[in-house]
Amino acid sequence: MNEKLKVQSHHLERGAYLYIRQSSMRQVMENVESTKRQYDLRGRAIGLGWHDDQIVVIDSDQGESGASASWREGFQRLVSDVGMGRAGIVMGLEVSRLARNNADWHRLLEICALADTLILDEDGVYDPANFNDRLLLGLKGTMSEAELHVIKARLRGGILNKVRRGEYRCPLPTGFIYDELGDVVLDPDAQIRDMINHFFETFSRVGSATQTVKAFAREGLLFPSRLRNGKQVVFQPLTASTAMRTLHNPRYAGVYAFGQRLYRRTVDGKKQLRKRDPKDWHACIPDAHPGYISWDKFQHNLKVLEDNGAGYQAVRASPPREGAALLQGRAVCGRCGSHMSARYAARRGQVDTWYICSRAYASRGEPQCQTIAGWPVDEAIGELIAAEMTPTAVELALEVRKEIEARHDDADQLRLRAVQRAQIDADLAQRRFMLVDPNNRLVADTLEREWNDKLRVLADMHEERERASREDRIALNDAMHDRLIAMTADFKTVWCDPTLPNRERKRLLAYLVDDVTLLKFPTEGETRIHIRFRGGRTETLTTQNPKSSAQQVKTRPEVVELVDKLLDDHICAEIADILNAKGIRPGGSARRGQAGAQFTDMRVIYLVKQYGLRPRYDRLRERGMLTKAEACAKLGITECTLVRWAKYGIVKRHASNGYIGLYEPPGPHVPAKKCSRWNQLSHRAETIRLLNASKCRDVNERAVV
């Protein structure tokens, strides 16, 4: 009778919404009675006065948990229709079917109270606008949420109790399986074990996850990965994410760990992952099962990965990379003690290296401490390393050869494992084909095709192994043998070899040097290099700072003075030849790659104009030299005759450049123009030469007397 009084005519004019939900698909399939009871609420609505066509059934949230409404589309539709005034009553078998979260439940109550919508469950009809009914519905919602918490706590407590004993079975990473007794053991597949061992050995050698991935790709090796079903293992190229996941998993160190991450639900219902500190893990049991590495090695690998990060530390040795900066990760600022980063700048077709201390600029906006050119520093460090390594080069060469041979043998063994696996697959496909009835062509054709595919894969594996082995033998027997011999004779030759990767130089430097402190003195034009070797020994070097572009191309003052003197007697082309013969180089030769530059007539002309030197033409005019027109007027001859007289030496010509010349004025005896076959220009020129020679000899004799 009380239910009839709460249902009014305006409620009957709107729809009756029936919300149906089960928490999991297993409950939907097995707890069918609960689903029938929820659908039977249609009869309650009809008994209260609603027509059958007014009843709206929302059952799209079957198999969804009621802990949140963010992923339940059906509940969101119900709240939306109630807010728009379409629902006269909301029906649910119990409060837990509608929501197990107080925030969602009270939001629904508030909207129902504003829209004047009733709520019906198995116990009766409630009006959210009524205080007593709303209080009762609120208590039911609180009890529903508490019930969910108690269920989860009971299940979670049992799991954590097994976790503390190390007995809770978790999905195992690739390389581990559960035996018949439930204990964790190494995968019996030898290829999987060898590949994982090779992965950790490679990381220990190269010191970087990315370089490990590149090493696997360079050697053509595939890494095992378990599919989501947890049983089948496939071999595929190693990726950076797989490498990081493997290095961060403590199970590979034989440690049973649980609770490494904390999951939280965000407002939109998504899971938010946050890593826990190791001391906050629910369980961390060392030596719980066999592992591929030790716990100390696992901790060391994590420390290496942390050091490889991009953060600033006082001294941080990052893994060697491909760049030309030899002190990458080891250069320390001599002013503030911060780690200096390496920068590269492409200039004039080549890449220059710079060491920059920019921590103050990045964090506080202050000017950079130091910017130091890297190539002089790297050259000084390289010469020091070459001098240090020469006495021990023989021992080092033997160790390098042994390491290379062992590395090639390991890679060949892993390739052999892949060939054996391909052979097993081909034999299995062959047995399947042999067991089928030959008359059943539908099945026989398929199995035959699979057998052929396996045989092709096996042939490819054989060819890949032979090719890789052949390349390894060639690299070790020819090129590597020559380089090892050169190392024993002169380590500096190997160090300066352009084919040697920069990463190898840095790796070798890491075995000898802990860090290098750089301190620049701009006024003195030099940089002090303080080197701290492993073991505590230190050494200090000094290098000259490279000059600026303007200083590099500037010609030395003594060269300018020499050009000024030579202009009295020579033209620019002759001056260039004289300077080159004396081994003098122009200012541009100071640049890297321009050491062989020489003087040209254009360079000399540029110096004359740039430094304001008097041109040779002006110098000749000051000495009284005549132009061609003036000389012709003085001698009363034509320009053609003047040129011929100058050719035979009757008139002296002084070149002002490669094209123009000036002429000496005639003496008291002006040459006369004659035309006779018996007195040709060649005869006159010889006569004049003899007269000049006799005059010079008489002068010398008189001088001696």
C-alpha positions in Angstrom: 0.0 0.0 0.0 2.9 2.3 0.8 4.5 1.6 -2.6 1.2 2.6 -4.4 1.1 5.9 -2.5 4.7 6.8 -3.6 4.0 6.1 -7.3 2.1 9.2 -8.7 0.6 9.8 -12.1 3.5 11.9 -13.3 5.8 8.9 -12.5 3.6 6.6 -14.7 3.8 9.1 -17.6 7.6 8.4 -17.8 9.5 5.2 -18.4 10.5 2.5 -16.0 14.2 1.7 -16.3 15.4 -1.8 -15.3 19.2 -2.0 -14.8 20.7 -5.5 -15.0 24.4 -6.4 -14.3 26.6 -9.3 -13.3 30.2 -8.7 -12.1 31.9 -11.2 -14.4 31.2 -13.3 -17.5 31.6 -16.4 -15.3 28.7 -15.2 -13.2 26.7 -14.5 -16.3 27.2 -18.0 -17.5 26.8 -19.9 -14.2 24.6 -17.7 -11.9 21.6 -17.7 -14.1 19.1 -17.5 -11.2 20.4 -14.1 -10.3 19.8 -12.9 -13.9 16.3 -14.3 -13.9 15.5 -12.5 -10.6 16.6 -9.2 -12.1 14.5 -9.7 -15.2 11.5 -10.6 -13.0 11.4 -7.0 -11.7 9.4 -6.2 -14.9 6.4 -7.7 -13.2 6.9 -5.4 -10.2 6.8 -2.4 -12.5 3.7 -3.6 -14.3 2.0 -4.2 -10.9 2.8 -0.6 -10.0 1.0 0.7 -13.1 3.5 0.9 -15.9 2.8 -0.6 -19.3 5.0 -3.2 -20.7 6.1 -1.0 -23.6 7.2 1.7 -21.1 9.8 -0.6 -19.4 13.4 0.1 -20.7 15.8 -2.8 -20.0 19.5 -1.8 -19.8 21.6 -5.0 -19.7 24.7 -3.9 -21.7 26.9 -4.0 -18.6 26.8 -7.7 -18.2 30.2 -9.0 -17.1 31.4 -5.5 -15.8 32.4 -4.7 -12.2 30.4 -2.1 -10.3 33.5 -0.7 -8.6 33.4 2.3 -11.0 31.0 3.8 -13.5 33.8 5.1 -15.9 33.8 1.9 -18.0 30.0 1.0 -17.7 28.2 2.5 -20.7 24.8 1.2 -19.6 25.0 3.0 -16.2 26.1 6.2 -17.9 23.1 6.0 -20.1 20.8 5.4 -17.1 22.2 8.5 -15.3 21.8 10.6 -18.5 18.2 9.6 -19.0 17.3 10.2 -15.4 18.9 13.6 -15.6 16.8 14.5 -18.7 13.6 13.5 -17.0 12.8 10.4 -19.0 12.7 7.9 -16.1 9.9 7.7 -13.6 11.4 4.8 -11.6 14.8 3.1 -11.6 14.8 -0.6 -10.8 17.5 -2.9 -9.6 17.6 -6.1 -7.7 19.8 -4.5 -5.0 22.0 -1.5 -4.6 25.1 -3.5 -5.4 23.8 -4.1 -9.0 23.6 -0.4 -9.6 26.9 0.7 -8.0 29.4 -0.5 -5.5 31.0 3.0 -5.2 29.6 5.6 -2.9 30.5 8.4 -5.3 28.5 6.9 -8.2 25.6 5.8 -5.9 25.1 9.2 -4.2 25.4 11.0 -7.6 22.6 8.8 -8.9 20.5 9.6 -5.7 21.1 13.3 -6.1 20.0 13.3 -9.8 17.0 11.1 -9.0 15.9 13.6 -6.2 16.2 16.5 -8.6 14.3 14.8 -11.4 11.7 13.3 -9.0 12.5 9.7 -9.9 11.8 6.8 -7.7 14.1 3.8 -6.9 12.9 0.2 -6.6 14.8 -2.8 -5.3 13.8 -6.2 -3.9 12.7 -4.6 -0.6 10.5 -1.8 -1.8 10.1 1.6 -3.4 12.1 4.6 -2.3 11.8 8.3 -2.9 15.3 10.0 -2.9 13.6 13.3 -2.2 12.4 11.9 1.1 15.0 12.2 3.9 14.3 8.9 5.5 14.3 7.0 2.2 17.5 8.7 1.2 19.1 7.9 4.5 18.2 4.3 4.1 19.5 4.2 0.5 22.8 5.8 1.6 23.3 3.1 4.3 22.6 0.4 1.7 25.2 2.0 -0.6 27.8 2.2 2.2 27.2 -1.5 3.1 27.5 -2.5 -0.6 30.9 -0.7 -0.9 32.1 -2.2 2.4 31.0 -5.7 1.2 33.2 -5.2 -1.9 36.1 -4.1 0.2 35.7 -7.1 2.5 35.6 -9.5 -0.4 38.7 -8.0 -2.0 40.6 -7.8 1.4 39.8 -11.5 2.0 41.1 -12.5 -1.4 44.1 -10.1 -1.2 45.0 -11.4 2.2 45.2 -15.0 1.0 47.4 -14.0 -2.0 49.8 -11.9 0.1 50.1 -14.7 2.7 51.3 -17.0 -0.1 53.5 -14.2 -1.5 55.4 -13.8 1.8 56.2 -17.5 1.6 57.2 -17.2 -2.1 54.6 -19.8 -3.1 52.2 -17.6 -5.1 52.5 -18.5 -8.8 53.1 -15.5 -11.0 53.6 -15.4 -14.8 57.3 -16.2 -15.4 59.5 -14.3 -17.9 61.1 -16.0 -20.8 63.7 -18.4 -19.8 61.9 -19.9 -16.7 59.2 -22.5 -16.4 57.3 -24.4 -13.6 58.2 -28.1 -13.2 55.9 -30.9 -12.2 56.3 -30.0 -8.5 55.5 -26.3 -9.1 59.1 -25.1 -8.6 60.7 -22.5 -10.8 63.5 -23.9 -13.0 65.5 -22.7 -16.0 63.9 -23.4 -19.4 65.2 -26.8 -20.7 65.5 -25.4 -24.2 69.3 -24.8 -24.6 68.8 -22.2 -27.3 66.7 -20.0 -25.0 69.2 -20.3 -22.1 72.2 -19.6 -24.3 70.5 -16.6 -25.9 69.6 -15.0 -22.5 73.2 -15.7 -21.2 74.6 -14.0 -24.3 72.3 -11.1 -23.7 73.6 -10.4 -20.2 77.2 -10.9 -21.4 76.8 -8.5 -24.2 75.3 -5.8 -21.9 78.2 -6.2 -19.5 80.6 -5.7 -22.4 78.9 -2.7 -24.1 77.3 -1.1 -21.1 74.1 0.1 -22.8 70.7 -1.4 -23.6 70.6 0.3 -27.0 74.1 -0.9 -27.9 73.1 -4.4 -26.9 70.1 -4.2 -29.3 72.5 -3.0 -32.0 74.9 -5.9 -31.3 72.2 -8.5 -31.7 71.1 -6.9 -34.9 74.7 -6.7 -36.2 75.3 -10.4 -35.4 71.9 -11.5 -36.8 70.7 -13.0 -33.5 67.0 -13.4 -32.5 65.8 -13.1 -28.9 63.2 -15.5 -27.4 59.9 -14.0 -26.3 57.0 -15.9 -24.7 53.5 -15.2 -26.2 50.6 -14.1 -24.0 49.4 -17.7 -23.6 52.5 -18.3 -21.5 53.5 -21.5 -23.3 54.7 -20.9 -26.9 58.1 -19.1 -27.3 59.0 -17.4 -30.5 62.3 -15.9 -31.6 62.2 -12.3 -33.0 64.6 -9.4 -33.3 65.5 -7.8 -29.9 64.0 -4.4 -29.2 64.9 -1.7 -26.8 61.7 -2.2 -24.7 62.4 -6.0 -24.4 66.0 -5.3 -23.4 65.0 -2.8 -20.7 62.2 -5.1 -19.4 64.7 -8.0 -19.2 67.3 -5.9 -17.3 64.8 -4.6 -14.8 63.3 -8.1 -14.0 64.7 -9.5 -10.7 63.6 -13.0 -11.6 66.6 -13.3 -13.9 68.8 -12.9 -10.7 66.9 -15.8 -9.0 64.9 -13.4 -6.8 61.2 -13.9 -6.0 59.7 -10.4 -6.1 56.1 -9.3 -5.8 54.5 -5.8 -5.5 57.1 -3.9 -7.6 54.4 -1.6 -9.0 51.3 0.1 -7.6 48.2 0.5 -9.6 45.7 3.3 -9.1 42.5 4.2 -10.8 42.2 7.7 -12.3 39.1 9.8 -12.8 38.5 8.4 -16.2 38.8 4.8 -15.0 42.2 4.1 -16.4 45.0 2.3 -14.5 47.9 4.5 -13.4 51.2 2.7 -12.9 53.7 3.8 -10.3 56.9 2.0 -9.3 57.6 1.2 -5.7 60.9 1.5 -3.9 62.5 -2.0 -3.4 62.1 -1.7 0.3 58.3 -1.3 -0.1 57.9 -4.5 -2.2 55.5 -7.1 -0.7 58.2 -9.8 -1.1 61.8 -9.9 -2.2 63.3 -13.3 -1.5 66.9 -13.8 -2.9 68.0 -17.2 -4.2 64.4 -18.4 -4.4 65.1 -20.2 -7.6 68.0 -20.6 -10.2 68.9 -17.4 -12.1 71.0 -16.3 -15.0 72.9 -13.6 -13.1 73.7 -12.9 -9.5 71.8 -10.3 -7.3 74.9 -8.1 -7.2 75.2 -8.2 -11.0 71.5 -7.3 -11.2 72.0 -4.3 -9.0 75.1 -3.3 -11.0 73.1 -3.4 -14.2 70.5 -1.1 -12.7 73.2 1.3 -11.7 74.6 1.3 -15.2 71.2 2.0 -16.6 70.7 4.8 -14.1 74.0 6.3 -15.0 73.1 6.1 -18.7 70.2 8.5 -18.1 70.2 12.1 -19.2 70.3 13.7 -15.7 73.1 15.9 -14.4 75.6 14.6 -11.9 78.9 16.0 -10.7 80.7 13.3 -12.7 78.7 11.0 -14.8 80.4 8.5 -17.1 77.8 7.7 -19.8 78.3 4.8 -22.1 80.5 5.3 -25.2 78.6 6.6 -28.3 79.4 7.3 -31.9 80.3 10.9 -31.5 83.9 12.2 -32.0 84.1 13.8 -28.5 86.7 11.6 -26.8 85.8 12.8 -23.2 82.1 12.3 -23.6 80.8 11.6 -20.1 84.2 12.2 -18.5 84.8 15.9 -18.8 84.4 18.0 -15.6 84.1 21.7 -15.4 87.1 23.2 -13.6 85.1 26.1 -12.3 81.9 24.7 -10.9 82.6 20.9 -10.8 79.6 20.0 -13.0 79.5 17.5 -15.7 80.3 19.0 -19.1 78.3 18.0 -22.1 79.6 17.5 -25.7 78.2 19.5 -28.6 78.9 19.2 -32.3 78.9 22.0 -34.9 79.2 21.5 -38.6 81.5 24.1 -40.1 83.2 24.2 -43.5 82.4 20.7 -44.3 83.6 19.1 -41.1 82.2 18.5 -37.6 83.8 20.4 -34.7 83.6 19.2 -31.1 83.0 21.5 -28.1 82.8 20.8 -24.3 80.1 23.0 -22.7 79.2 23.5 -19.0 75.6 24.7 -19.3 74.1 23.5 -16.0 73.9 27.0 -14.6 72.3 28.3 -17.7 69.7 25.5 -17.9 68.7 25.6 -14.2 69.2 29.3 -13.1 69.5 31.2 -16.4 73.1 32.2 -15.6 75.8 32.5 -18.3 77.6 29.3 -19.2 80.8 28.5 -17.2 83.0 27.4 -20.0 82.9 26.6 -23.6 86.1 24.7 -24.7 87.1 23.6 -28.1 87.3 19.8 -28.1 89.8 18.9 -30.8 92.9 20.3 -29.2 92.0 18.6 -25.9 91.2 15.3 -27.6 94.5 15.3 -29.5 96.5 15.9 -26.3 94.6 13.1 -24.5 95.1 10.8 -27.5 98.8 11.3 -27.5 99.0 10.7 -23.8 97.0 7.5 -24.1 99.1 6.3 -27.0 102.3 6.9 -24.9 100.8 5.1 -21.9 99.6 2.1 -23.9 102.7 1.4 -26.0 104.6 -0.7 -23.4 101.6 -3.0 -22.7 100.4 -3.2 -26.3 101.6 -6.8 -26.8 99.6 -8.1 -23.8 96.6 -6.1 -24.8 96.7 -7.4 -28.4 96.7 -11.0 -27.2 93.7 -10.3 -24.8 91.8 -8.6 -27.6 92.4 -11.5 -30.0 91.2 -14.0 -27.4 88.1 -11.9 -26.7 87.2 -11.5 -30.4 87.6 -15.3 -30.9 85.4 -16.1 -27.9 82.8 -13.6 -29.1 82.7 -15.2 -32.6 82.5 -18.7 -31.1 79.6 -17.7 -28.9 77.7 -16.1 -31.8 78.3 -19.2 -34.0 77.1 -21.5 -31.2 73.8 -19.4 -31.0 73.4 -19.6 -34.7 73.9 -23.4 -34.5 71.1 -23.6 -31.9 68.8 -21.8 -34.4 69.7 -24.3 -37.1 69.0 -27.2 -34.8 65.6 -25.8 -33.9 64.8 -25.3 -37.6 65.9 -29.0 -38.2 63.5 -30.2 -35.4 60.6 -28.3 -37.0 61.4 -29.7 -40.4 61.6 -33.3 -39.0 58.3 -32.8 -37.2 56.6 -31.5 -40.4 58.1 -34.5 -42.3 56.6 -37.0 -39.8 53.2 -35.4 -40.0 53.3 -35.6 -43.7 54.4 -39.3 -43.6 51.5 -40.3 -41.3 48.7 -38.8 -43.4 46.8 -40.9 -45.9 48.1 -40.2 -49.4 44.6 -40.4 -50.8 43.4 -37.6 -48.6 44.9 -34.9 -50.8 43.2 -32.0 -48.9 45.3 -32.7 -45.8 48.3 -34.1 -47.6 48.8 -31.0 -49.8 48.6 -28.7 -46.7 51.1 -30.8 -44.8 53.4 -31.0 -47.8 53.4 -27.3 -48.2 54.2 -26.8 -44.5 57.1 -29.3 -44.8 58.5 -27.4 -47.8 58.3 -24.1 -45.8 60.2 -25.6 -42.9 62.8 -26.9 -45.3 63.3 -23.5 -46.8 63.6 -21.9 -43.4 66.3 -24.6 -42.6 68.2 -23.8 -45.8 68.1 -20.1 -45.0 69.4 -20.8 -41.5 72.3 -22.8 -42.9 73.2 -20.1 -45.4 73.0 -17.4 -42.8 75.3 -19.3 -40.4 77.9 -20.0 -43.2 77.8 -16.4 -44.3 78.3 -15.0 -40.8 81.1 -17.6 -40.0 82.9 -16.7 -43.3 82.7 -13.0 -42.5 84.0 -13.6 -39.0 86.9 -15.6 -40.2 87.8 -12.9 -42.8 87.5 -10.1 -40.3 89.7 -12.0 -37.8 92.3 -13.5 -40.1 93.0 -10.5 -42.3 92.1 -7.1 -41.1 92.1 -7.8 -37.4 95.4 -9.7 -37.7 97.1 -6.7 -39.4 95.7 -4.3 -36.8 96.8 -6.5 -33.9 100.3 -6.7 -35.4 100.3 -2.9 -35.8 99.2 -2.6 -32.2 102.2 -4.5 -30.9 104.6 -2.4 -33.0 103.1 1.1 -32.6 99.9 1.6 -30.6 99.6 5.2 -31.9 99.1 3.9 -35.4 96.0 2.0 -34.3 94.8 4.8 -32.1 94.9 7.3 -35.0 93.4 4.8 -37.5 90.4 6.5 -39.1 88.6 3.2 -39.4 88.6 2.6 -35.7 85.2 3.6 -34.3 85.0 6.4 -31.8 83.1 4.2 -29.4 86.1 1.8 -29.2 88.5 4.7 -28.4 86.2 5.9 -25.6 85.8 2.4 -24.2 89.6 2.0 -24.1 89.9 5.4 -22.4 87.4 4.3 -19.7 89.8 1.5 -18.7 92.6 4.1 -18.0 90.9 7.4 -17.0 88.3 8.2 -14.3 87.7 11.8 -15.3 89.3 14.8 -16.9 88.9 18.3 -15.4 89.1 21.2 -17.9 89.9 24.8 -17.0 90.1 27.5 -19.6 92.3 30.7 -19.4 91.1 33.0 -22.1 93.6 35.8 -21.4 96.5 33.3 -21.7 95.0 31.6 -24.6 95.4 28.1 -23.2 93.5 25.3 -21.4 94.7 23.2 -18.5 93.8 19.5 -18.6 93.9 17.7 -15.2 93.7 13.9 -15.8 92.9 11.5 -13.0 93.9 7.9 -13.9 92.4 4.8 -12.3 94.5 4.0 -9.3 94.9 7.6 -8.2 97.7 8.9 -10.4 97.2 12.3 -11.9 98.8 14.3 -14.7 98.4 17.9 -16.1 98.6 18.9 -19.7 98.3 22.4 -21.3 96.9 23.0 -24.8 96.6 26.2 -26.8 93.1 27.5 -27.4 92.2 27.6 -31.2 92.2 31.0 -32.7 89.1 32.7 -34.1 88.4 32.7 -37.8 89.7 36.3 -38.1 92.9 35.4 -36.3 93.4 32.3 -38.3 93.3 34.0 -41.7 95.3 37.1 -40.6 98.7 37.3 -42.3 101.7 37.7 -40.0 103.3 41.2 -39.9 106.7 40.0 -41.0 105.1 38.5 -44.2 103.5 41.9 -44.9 106.9 43.7 -44.5 108.5 41.2 -46.8 105.9 41.8 -49.5 106.4 45.5 -49.1 110.1 45.2 -49.8 109.6 42.8 -52.7 107.2 45.2 -54.5 110.2 47.5 -55.3 111.6 44.9 -57.7 109.0 42.3 -58.5 105.4 42.0 -59.6 102.7 40.1 -57.5 103.0 36.8 -59.4 106.8 36.8 -58.8 106.3 37.7 -55.2 104.0 34.7 -54.8 106.6 32.4 -56.3 109.3 33.8 -54.0 107.1 33.3 -50.9 106.2 29.8 -51.8 109.9 28.9 -52.5 110.8 30.2 -49.0 108.0 28.0 -47.4 105.9 30.9 -46.3 102.2 30.1 -46.1 99.2 32.4 -46.3 97.0 33.1 -43.2 94.2 30.7 -44.4 96.6 27.8 -44.0 96.0 27.9 -40.2 92.6 26.4 -40.7 92.2 22.6 -40.5 92.5 20.9 -43.8 94.2 24.0 -45.4 97.8 23.3 -44.4 98.9 22.9 -48.0 97.6 26.3 -49.2 100.1 28.5 -51.1 100.3 32.2 -52.2 98.9 33.2 -55.6 99.1 36.6 -57.4 95.5 37.3 -56.3 96.4 36.7 -52.6 99.4 39.1 -52.9 97.1 41.7 -54.6 94.6 41.3 -51.7 97.4 41.9 -49.2 98.6 45.0 -51.0 95.0 46.5 -51.0 94.1 45.2 -47.5 97.2 46.6 -45.7 97.5 49.8 -47.8 100.8 49.1 -49.4 102.0 51.3 -52.2 101.4 49.6 -55.6 104.3 48.8 -57.8 103.0 51.2 -60.4 103.3 54.1 -58.1 106.7 53.0 -57.0 107.9 52.9 -60.6 106.4 56.3 -61.4 108.2 57.8 -58.4 111.5 56.5 -59.8 110.8 58.4 -63.1 109.5 55.6 -65.2 107.5 56.6 -68.3 104.3 55.2 -69.6 104.2 53.8 -73.2 102.8 57.0 -74.6 105.3 59.2 -72.8 108.2 57.0 -73.9 107.0 57.1 -77.6 106.8 60.9 -77.4 110.3 61.1 -75.9 111.9 58.9 -78.4 109.8 59.9 -81.4 108.8 56.4 -82.3 105.6 54.5 -82.5 104.3 52.1 -79.8 105.1 49.1 -82.1 108.7 50.2 -82.4 108.8 50.8 -78.6 107.7 47.3 -77.9 110.3 45.9 -80.3 113.1 48.0 -78.8 112.1 46.8 -75.3 112.1 43.2 -76.6 115.7 43.5 -77.8 116.9 45.5 -74.8 117.5 48.8 -76.5 114.9 50.3 -74.1 114.5 48.9 -70.5 111.0 47.9 -69.6 109.8 47.4 -65.9 106.6 45.4 -65.5 104.1 46.8 -63.0 101.9 43.7 -63.3 101.4 40.9 -65.7 100.1 43.1 -68.4 101.3 46.7 -68.0 104.9 47.9 -67.9 106.8 51.3 -67.6 109.9 52.3 -69.4 113.2 53.9 -68.2 113.8 57.4 -69.6 116.6 57.6 -72.2 120.0 58.8 -71.2 122.0 61.6 -72.8 122.4 59.5 -75.9 118.9 58.9 -77.3 118.7 55.8 -79.5 118.1 56.9 -83.1 115.5 55.2 -85.3 117.3 53.4 -88.2 116.2 51.1 -90.9 119.0 49.1 -92.6 119.5 45.5 -93.4 123.2 45.9 -92.4 122.3 47.3 -88.9 119.4 45.2 -87.5 117.9 45.5 -84.0 119.6 42.4 -82.9 123.0 43.8 -83.9 122.3 47.1 -82.1 121.1 45.3 -79.0 124.3 43.3 -78.9 126.4 46.4 -79.3 124.6 48.2 -76.5 125.0 45.1 -74.2 128.7 45.1 -74.8 129.1 48.8 -74.2 127.1 48.5 -70.9 129.3 45.6 -69.9 132.5 47.5 -70.6 131.3 50.5 -68.7 130.4 48.3 -65.7 133.9 46.7 -65.8 135.6 50.1 -66.0 133.7 51.3 -63.1 134.6 48.3 -61.1 138.3 48.7 -62.0 138.3 52.4 -61.1 136.6 51.5 -57.8 139.3 49.0 -57.1 142.0 51.4 -57.9 
